[in-house]
Each structure stands twice: as C-alpha cells, then as structure tokens.
Amino acid sequence: MKHRFPVILTICALLLSMGLTGCGNDAKDKEEHNVTLPVVAQDPVEEQKPQIPVVSEDESYKTMLVNITHPIAKDYTMELVTVGGYKMDTRAAADMRQMLEDARAEGLDPIICSAYRSVDRQITLFNNQVKKQQGYGHDYDTAFEKAKTVVAYPGTSEHHTGLAADIVAKSHQVLDDSQEKTAEQQWLMANSWKYGYVLRYPSDKCDITKIIYEPWHYRYVGKEVAQYLYENDLCLEEYWLQLADIDPEKYGYILEEVTPEQIVPKQEPQPAPQPVEPPVEETPQDTVVLDDSFTQAQQDAAAGNVSDNTDQTNADQTNIDQTVVEEQPMGNNTDEVIHDVEIDETYAPEDTQTQEG
C-alpha cells in the first residue's frame, strides 16, 4: 500500500501536467487565430459614365448642328414631304406623325404651326428687316446690325434643316412661355424623346444655345440620341462638346466657329426708304392659325397681316407664317439670344432686342 501511493501521485502529476499543457496550446491556438490582419486599401470603383451614342455617317443628318456659329451648308439638300400642312424632311416625318397621333389618342390636340423654312425665305425676311431699320433713319451698316437683333441671319435657323417643327396646343396658339403650361406641351416634353425628338431650346440652356426658351420647338435627332439627351439633361451643343472632348481629332471641328456671312454674304447697300418715326406702342394681336385648307391670302386677311412669303413653290400647298405674339426678354442678355420663329414683318420696333428666326 505504501508503494502504491507514490505511484498514484506520480500518475496524477503527469495527468495534471498534460492538462495544463493542452490548455496552453488551445489558448495559443485561439490567440493565433484571433490575429487581426492588416487592411489592404482598394482602389475606388470608378463611376460608370453613360455611353455617348454616335450616329453613322449615313445618319449624320440627325445630329447636324445649325446655329449662329454653325450655319447650314450652302449645298445642303433634303427630300421634303407634308406633315400637318407643313414641309418636313421625309426622314423625320414618320416619327412626327406617330408622335402627334399618339398624343391625340391621349385626348390632346397638338398642331404644327411652322416647320421647314428655306434660306431664300430667310433672306427675304432679313432684307425686309434691314429696310425697315433704314426707314428709321439708320445707315445701311447700322440697319444691318440692328436687323440681326430682330431676325435670325439667313442660314442659322434650325428650320432650314427640315428636321425642326414648332408645335402648339390647338386651344392655345400663342408662342410665349405660357405654351409650356398646356397639357399638349407637358405631354410632348415628357414623351417626344421616344419618337426621336427633343425640346431644342430648354429654359436652362439659353446661355449655350443662344436662343430664348421656346417650349414649342422640337428637333429630330433620332431615338437613340434623343433618349441620351433627355436622360442626361443635355442640349445638342453639349452633346457635340462631349464628342469633341472624347475624340478631338474627329469631332474637334465643332469647336470652330463660322461667320454666317461666309455662307450668306452681306448684300450691297440698298437705297434707304424715306425715314419714318418708329411706332411708340403696339398692341400685340392674337396669333391666328387657321385650318390647313386655308390659303396664305385668307390667313393674312384674317390676321390683318401683309404677306411677304415670296418663296411659295406650290400654289395649293399651305405654308402659313406664324406671328409672334409677344417677345420674351431674358434678363439682361436679350441681345445675345434669339427666337427661332418666323415673325410678322409688318411690325418691328426699332428698340426691339429679342432676335427671332
């Protein structure tokens, strides 16, 4: 018995030693597993920019830029068809018809009040305004410059492309900011991109387009580009600037500005008519847009206007001129922007600062 007791003690000591060693190893393992690994810095994920749609050379007409620094080419031609009584480029006509049809299916009644306008027609309008300014006693050069503040210089109006149309509500045929409040314009502003059209001169882009806000002027650019412009809140000038930034060699030419007189030269001074006193005040008359079956003479008689439409090419094709009811000033920069609409040439006060197309 005496010999067994030391043996038992020895065995207990060994077991105790093994247990303590195991616990130490477990603690060590746990400590090793709980080691905090260093954080590896990761590069920030670059924000995906929307892909800019680029039209093919055959469809380059869709994004053609026409403005005061990019006049239309002298040899530019297109095939015209009639839409709603007005001429348009045939390539933009089908989508325009569908857009108007779908709007009418919603219970709305939009109508076209202006579309294609030839450069020759614009020359007539501009020259008439020069003569009018001369009639106020200005010399030819001064009259020429003042005319440019009232009527868009020939070659710089989007209406020359056949891709633009002015659309108004039939119940509110007035070209001013109130047009945007009509149900027709609200629908068009929200849906025109689905048909390849965009509101060309938005209210927040006047400094870029140099055209006063026109909540009636829609331009065909094709469905893909129209969606891109609409979703990214861009005007056509901004689209071209993006292209030039991506590929300056291919699209950088858009940054080059052309003097409009290079396309339509300034004419020789004309004899000044007898000076007249500028009208002091004129009460604007309501815009008259008659049924497409009415002739130009009938419309002018109804509106009390004198027709100056000298480029009528088809006697039975109505091409009604739209009268601007009220010119819209834009802060202190009204001498830098224009209305791209056809105005009534029977009245243009000398101090008018708002240019119109």
C-alpha positions as CSV (number, residue, x, y, z in Angstrom):
1,M,0.0,0.0,0.0
2,K,2.9,2.3,0.9
3,H,4.4,1.6,-2.6
4,R,1.1,2.3,-4.5
5,F,0.6,5.8,-3.1
6,P,3.7,7.4,-4.7
7,V,2.8,5.8,-8.0
8,I,-0.7,7.3,-7.8
9,L,0.7,10.7,-7.0
10,T,3.1,10.4,-9.9
11,I,0.3,9.5,-12.3
12,C,-1.9,12.4,-11.1
13,A,1.0,14.8,-11.5
14,L,1.5,13.6,-15.1
15,L,-2.2,14.0,-15.9
16,L,-2.2,17.4,-14.4
17,S,0.8,18.5,-16.4
18,M,-0.7,17.2,-19.7
19,G,-4.0,19.0,-19.0
20,L,-2.2,22.3,-18.3
21,T,-0.1,21.9,-21.5
22,G,-3.2,21.3,-23.6
23,C,-5.0,24.3,-22.2
24,G,-1.9,26.4,-23.0
25,N,-1.8,25.1,-26.6
26,D,-5.6,25.8,-27.0
27,A,-5.1,29.3,-25.7
28,K,-2.2,29.8,-28.0
29,D,-4.1,28.5,-31.0
30,K,-7.0,30.8,-30.2
31,E,-4.7,33.7,-29.9
32,E,-3.1,32.8,-33.2
33,H,-6.5,32.6,-34.9
34,N,-7.6,35.9,-33.5
35,V,-4.7,37.8,-35.1
36,T,-6.1,41.0,-36.8
37,L,-5.0,41.1,-40.4
38,P,-3.8,44.4,-42.0
39,V,-6.5,46.1,-44.1
40,V,-5.4,46.3,-47.8
41,A,-6.5,49.6,-49.4
42,Q,-8.7,49.1,-52.5
43,D,-9.0,51.4,-55.5
44,P,-12.3,53.2,-55.6
45,V,-14.8,51.9,-58.1
46,E,-14.9,54.4,-61.0
47,E,-18.3,55.7,-61.7
48,Q,-19.7,54.3,-64.9
49,K,-20.4,57.2,-67.4
50,P,-23.2,56.8,-69.8
51,Q,-22.1,55.8,-73.3
52,I,-22.5,58.6,-75.8
53,P,-24.3,57.3,-78.9
54,V,-22.6,58.2,-82.1
55,V,-24.6,58.1,-85.4
56,S,-23.2,56.6,-88.6
57,E,-22.1,58.8,-91.5
58,D,-25.3,57.9,-93.3
59,E,-27.3,59.2,-90.4
60,S,-25.2,62.2,-89.6
61,Y,-28.1,64.5,-90.6
62,K,-29.8,63.6,-87.3
63,T,-27.3,65.4,-85.1
64,M,-26.4,68.2,-87.6
65,L,-25.7,71.4,-85.6
66,V,-27.2,74.6,-87.0
67,N,-26.9,77.8,-85.0
68,I,-25.4,81.3,-85.1
69,T,-21.8,79.9,-85.2
70,H,-22.6,76.8,-87.4
71,P,-24.7,77.9,-90.3
72,I,-26.1,75.3,-92.6
73,A,-24.0,74.3,-95.6
74,K,-25.0,76.1,-98.8
75,D,-25.3,72.9,-100.8
76,Y,-27.4,71.0,-98.1
77,T,-30.5,69.4,-99.6
78,M,-33.2,67.1,-98.4
79,E,-36.4,65.4,-99.6
80,L,-39.5,67.2,-98.2
81,V,-42.9,65.8,-97.5
82,T,-46.0,67.4,-96.0
83,V,-46.9,66.8,-92.3
84,G,-49.8,68.6,-90.9
85,G,-49.8,71.1,-93.7
86,Y,-46.1,71.9,-93.4
87,K,-43.0,70.7,-95.2
88,M,-40.5,68.4,-93.3
89,D,-37.6,66.2,-94.1
90,T,-39.1,62.8,-95.1
91,R,-36.7,61.1,-92.7
92,A,-38.2,62.8,-89.7
93,A,-41.8,62.8,-91.0
94,A,-43.0,59.3,-89.9
95,D,-42.0,59.7,-86.3
96,M,-43.6,63.2,-86.2
97,R,-46.9,61.8,-87.5
98,Q,-46.7,58.9,-84.9
99,M,-46.0,61.3,-82.1
100,L,-48.9,63.6,-83.0
101,E,-51.2,60.6,-83.4
102,D,-50.3,59.1,-80.0
103,A,-50.8,62.5,-78.3
104,R,-54.3,62.8,-79.9
105,A,-55.0,59.3,-78.7
106,E,-54.5,60.6,-75.2
107,G,-57.2,63.2,-75.8
108,L,-54.7,66.0,-76.6
109,D,-54.7,68.2,-79.7
110,P,-51.2,69.4,-80.8
111,I,-50.8,71.1,-84.2
112,I,-47.7,72.1,-86.2
113,C,-47.5,75.9,-86.8
114,S,-44.2,76.0,-88.5
115,A,-41.6,73.6,-90.0
116,Y,-39.2,73.8,-92.9
117,R,-38.2,77.3,-94.0
118,S,-35.8,77.9,-96.9
119,V,-32.7,80.0,-96.7
120,D,-34.1,82.1,-99.5
121,R,-37.2,82.8,-97.4
122,Q,-35.0,83.8,-94.5
123,I,-33.0,86.2,-96.8
124,T,-36.3,87.9,-97.7
125,L,-37.3,88.2,-94.1
126,F,-33.9,89.6,-93.1
127,N,-33.6,92.0,-96.0
128,N,-37.1,93.3,-95.2
129,Q,-36.0,94.0,-91.7
130,V,-32.8,95.8,-92.9
131,K,-35.0,98.1,-95.0
132,K,-37.3,98.7,-92.0
133,Q,-34.3,99.7,-89.9
134,Q,-33.2,102.0,-92.6
135,G,-36.6,103.5,-92.6
136,Y,-35.9,104.6,-89.0
137,G,-33.1,106.7,-90.3
138,H,-30.1,104.3,-89.8
139,D,-27.3,104.0,-92.4
140,Y,-27.1,100.6,-94.1
141,D,-24.4,99.1,-91.8
142,T,-26.2,100.1,-88.6
143,A,-29.5,98.9,-90.0
144,F,-27.8,95.5,-90.9
145,E,-26.6,95.0,-87.4
146,K,-29.9,96.0,-85.8
147,A,-31.7,93.6,-88.2
148,K,-29.6,90.8,-86.8
149,T,-31.1,91.5,-83.3
150,V,-34.6,91.0,-84.6
151,V,-34.4,88.3,-87.3
152,A,-32.1,85.3,-87.4
153,Y,-29.4,85.7,-90.0
154,P,-30.1,83.5,-93.1
155,G,-28.5,80.1,-92.8
156,T,-28.5,80.0,-89.0
157,S,-32.1,78.8,-88.3
158,E,-32.8,75.2,-87.5
159,H,-35.9,75.4,-89.6
160,H,-33.6,75.3,-92.7
161,T,-32.8,71.6,-91.9
162,G,-36.4,70.3,-92.3
163,L,-35.9,68.5,-89.0
164,A,-37.5,71.0,-86.7
165,A,-41.1,71.9,-86.1
166,D,-43.0,74.3,-83.9
167,I,-45.9,72.6,-82.2
168,V,-48.6,74.3,-80.2
169,A,-51.8,73.3,-78.5
170,K,-54.7,74.0,-80.8
171,S,-56.6,75.6,-77.9
172,H,-53.6,77.9,-77.1
173,Q,-51.9,79.0,-80.3
174,V,-49.5,81.5,-78.8
175,L,-45.8,81.4,-78.9
176,D,-44.7,82.5,-75.5
177,D,-43.7,80.9,-72.2
178,S,-47.4,80.2,-71.4
179,Q,-47.3,77.4,-74.0
180,E,-45.4,75.2,-71.6
181,K,-48.4,75.1,-69.3
182,T,-50.6,73.4,-71.8
183,A,-51.4,69.7,-71.5
184,E,-50.0,69.2,-75.0
185,Q,-46.6,70.6,-74.2
186,Q,-46.4,68.7,-70.9
187,W,-47.0,65.5,-72.8
188,L,-44.5,66.4,-75.6
189,M,-41.8,67.4,-73.1
190,A,-42.2,64.0,-71.3
191,N,-42.6,61.8,-74.4
192,S,-41.1,63.4,-77.5
193,W,-37.7,61.6,-77.0
194,K,-39.5,58.3,-77.5
195,Y,-40.1,59.4,-81.1
196,G,-36.6,60.8,-81.7
197,Y,-37.5,64.5,-81.0
198,V,-36.1,66.7,-78.2
199,L,-37.2,70.1,-76.9
200,R,-34.4,72.0,-78.7
201,Y,-34.2,75.3,-76.7
202,P,-34.8,74.5,-73.0
203,S,-35.2,77.3,-70.4
204,D,-31.9,76.4,-68.6
205,K,-29.8,76.2,-71.8
206,C,-30.2,79.7,-73.2
207,D,-26.6,80.7,-72.5
208,I,-25.5,77.7,-74.5
209,T,-28.0,77.7,-77.4
210,K,-28.1,81.5,-77.7
211,I,-31.9,81.0,-78.3
212,I,-34.5,82.2,-75.9
213,Y,-36.6,79.5,-74.2
214,E,-39.0,78.0,-76.8
215,P,-41.4,75.5,-75.3
216,W,-42.8,74.7,-78.7
217,H,-39.7,74.0,-80.9
218,Y,-38.9,70.3,-81.3
219,R,-35.9,68.9,-83.3
220,Y,-35.5,65.4,-84.7
221,V,-32.2,63.8,-83.7
222,G,-33.2,60.1,-83.8
223,K,-34.4,57.9,-81.0
224,E,-31.1,56.8,-79.6
225,V,-29.6,60.3,-79.3
226,A,-32.9,61.8,-78.2
227,Q,-33.0,59.3,-75.2
228,Y,-29.5,60.1,-74.3
229,L,-30.1,63.9,-74.4
230,Y,-33.3,63.5,-72.4
231,E,-31.9,61.3,-69.7
232,N,-28.8,63.3,-69.2
233,D,-30.4,66.8,-69.5
234,L,-28.3,67.9,-72.4
235,C,-28.9,70.2,-75.4
236,L,-27.4,69.4,-78.8
237,E,-24.5,71.8,-78.4
238,E,-23.5,69.9,-75.2
239,Y,-23.7,66.6,-77.0
240,W,-21.2,67.8,-79.6
241,L,-18.9,69.2,-76.9
242,Q,-18.8,65.8,-75.3
243,L,-17.9,64.2,-78.6
244,A,-15.2,66.7,-79.2
245,D,-13.8,66.0,-75.7
246,I,-13.7,62.3,-76.4
247,D,-12.2,62.5,-79.9
248,P,-10.8,66.0,-80.7
249,E,-9.3,64.8,-84.0
250,K,-12.6,63.5,-85.3
251,Y,-15.1,65.9,-83.7
252,G,-13.0,68.9,-82.8
253,Y,-14.2,70.8,-85.8
254,I,-17.4,71.6,-84.0
255,L,-15.4,74.0,-81.8
256,E,-14.6,76.1,-84.9
257,E,-17.0,79.0,-85.3
258,V,-18.0,80.2,-88.8
259,T,-19.2,83.7,-89.5
260,P,-22.7,83.4,-91.0
261,E,-21.8,86.0,-93.7
262,Q,-19.4,83.3,-95.0
263,I,-22.4,81.3,-96.0
264,V,-24.8,84.1,-97.0
265,P,-22.7,87.1,-97.9
266,K,-23.7,90.6,-96.8
267,Q,-25.5,92.3,-99.7
268,E,-24.7,95.6,-101.2
269,P,-26.3,98.6,-99.5
270,Q,-29.8,99.3,-100.8
271,P,-31.3,102.7,-101.2
272,A,-32.8,103.7,-97.9
273,P,-36.6,104.3,-97.9
274,Q,-37.9,107.6,-96.6
275,P,-37.3,107.7,-92.8
276,V,-40.4,107.1,-90.6
277,E,-40.9,107.5,-86.9
278,P,-40.7,104.2,-85.0
279,P,-44.0,103.2,-83.6
280,V,-44.3,104.2,-80.0
281,E,-46.6,101.5,-78.9
282,E,-48.2,98.5,-80.5
283,T,-50.9,96.3,-79.0
284,P,-50.0,92.7,-79.9
285,Q,-52.7,90.8,-81.8
286,D,-53.7,87.3,-81.1
287,T,-52.0,84.7,-83.2
288,V,-54.2,83.2,-85.9
289,V,-53.6,79.6,-87.1
290,L,-56.3,78.5,-89.5
291,D,-57.2,75.2,-90.9
292,D,-54.6,73.8,-93.4
293,S,-57.1,74.2,-96.2
294,F,-57.0,78.0,-96.0
295,T,-54.7,79.8,-98.4
296,Q,-52.0,82.2,-97.4
297,A,-54.0,85.2,-98.5
298,Q,-57.0,84.1,-96.4
299,Q,-54.9,83.7,-93.4
300,D,-53.2,87.1,-93.8
301,A,-56.6,88.7,-94.3
302,A,-57.9,87.0,-91.1
303,A,-54.8,88.0,-89.1
304,G,-54.6,91.5,-90.6
305,N,-51.1,90.9,-91.8
306,V,-49.4,91.7,-95.1
307,S,-48.0,88.5,-96.7
308,D,-44.3,88.6,-97.6
309,N,-44.0,84.9,-98.5
310,T,-42.1,85.1,-101.7
311,D,-40.8,81.5,-101.9
312,Q,-44.2,79.8,-102.3
313,T,-43.3,76.9,-104.6
314,N,-46.7,75.2,-104.8
315,A,-49.9,77.3,-105.1
316,D,-52.0,74.6,-103.4
317,Q,-49.5,73.9,-100.6
318,T,-50.2,75.9,-97.5
319,N,-47.2,77.3,-95.7
320,I,-48.6,79.6,-93.1
321,D,-46.3,82.1,-91.4
322,Q,-46.5,82.2,-87.7
323,T,-47.0,85.5,-85.9
324,V,-45.1,86.1,-82.7
325,V,-47.5,87.4,-80.2
326,E,-45.1,88.5,-77.5
327,E,-41.3,88.7,-77.4
328,Q,-39.8,87.2,-74.3
329,P,-36.9,89.1,-72.7
330,M,-34.3,87.1,-70.9
331,G,-32.7,89.1,-68.1
332,N,-30.0,91.5,-69.3
333,N,-28.8,89.2,-72.1
334,T,-31.6,89.6,-74.6
335,D,-29.2,90.9,-77.1
336,E,-27.4,87.6,-77.1
337,V,-30.2,85.2,-77.8
338,I,-33.0,84.9,-80.4
339,H,-36.3,83.4,-81.1
340,D,-36.1,80.8,-83.8
341,V,-39.5,81.6,-85.3
342,E,-40.9,83.4,-88.3
343,I,-42.2,86.8,-87.3
344,D,-44.7,89.2,-88.7
345,E,-42.6,91.6,-90.8
346,T,-45.3,94.3,-90.7
347,Y,-44.1,95.5,-87.3
348,A,-40.7,95.5,-85.7
349,P,-40.0,98.5,-83.3
350,E,-36.5,100.0,-83.5
351,D,-35.6,99.2,-79.9
352,T,-36.5,95.5,-80.2
353,Q,-33.7,93.5,-78.7
354,T,-35.1,90.0,-79.0
355,Q,-33.9,88.3,-82.2
356,E,-36.2,85.9,-84.0
357,G,-35.7,83.4,-86.7
